[in-house]
Amino acid sequence: MSNKCIPNYLQNRVCLNVLANSIDNAKEIYDAAQTHVVVGVLSKNYVDNSSAIADMKKYAQAIDNAISVGLGAGDPNQSKMVSEISAVLQPQHVNQVFTGVAASRALLGQNDTVINGLISPTGKVGLVKISTGPLSSKAPDGVVPVETAIELLKDMGGSSVKYFPMGGLKHKDEFAYVAKCCAELDFYLEPTGGIDLNNYGEILQIALDAGVKKIIPHIYSSIIDPVSGKTRPDDVKTLLTITQKLLK
């Protein structure tokens, strides 16, 4: 098992985040991305912690620990399980709802692993919804300034904003503002939701232009083969090519 808990960013700036449905698929993706990827494995797909840990350890061994422990469609009910299994796995990347960040960081016991905190668009530039936890997601929306959300995430030991659901470029102006704040406050950014091969370049460009230090874009369903359920390695290659071009 690799002790490497830091993702392998392309030019120290961008690391892809895509899903795998098997260890073989994870290896194909890892090769296609020339190792500049964290491969998502969803906690929701396992009945309990022990089965998740046993299986995810195999993934980690196959791809030099480049795994991203996922919730499963941002499901707040997976928050506790993600923290508990990540404590054992020590992965490179952890997906969390806003309220789960501190528990994950405390249980990991180190600061290298990237932990994102989920905040959502509100339809208003400069404001985001942070009530994404198991109980808070059922309460009236907790809406705060982007800057406050980022500082709260920092207080809890988070590394990055997971901005979801973006609906591709539907919230473009809001996203640009989030990117600006991440750059100014020295925080990482993870655009998520509705990203495909057509809009990926524009979304990444917005974050790069804003000056965000590290970007981890999540590209999920749009590059998954609907029949096999596998993420298409060729699409991952395309994403890498786009990334390389924009970083020149």
Salt bridges, closest charged atoms under 4 A:
GLU28 OE2 - LYS230 NZ 3.50
ASP75 OD2 - LYS44 NZ 3.16
GLU84 OE2 - LYS80 NZ 3.02
ASP141 OD1 - LYS129 NZ 3.57
GLU151 OE1 - LYS154 NZ 3.64
GLU174 OE2 - HIS171 ND1 2.66
GLU184 OE2 - LYS180 NZ 3.18
ASP186 OD1 - LYS213 NZ 3.14
GLU190 OE1 - HIS93 NE2 2.85
GLU190 OE1 - HIS218 NE2 2.65
GLU202 OE2 - LYS172 NZ 2.76
ASP235 OD2 - ARG232 NE 2.79
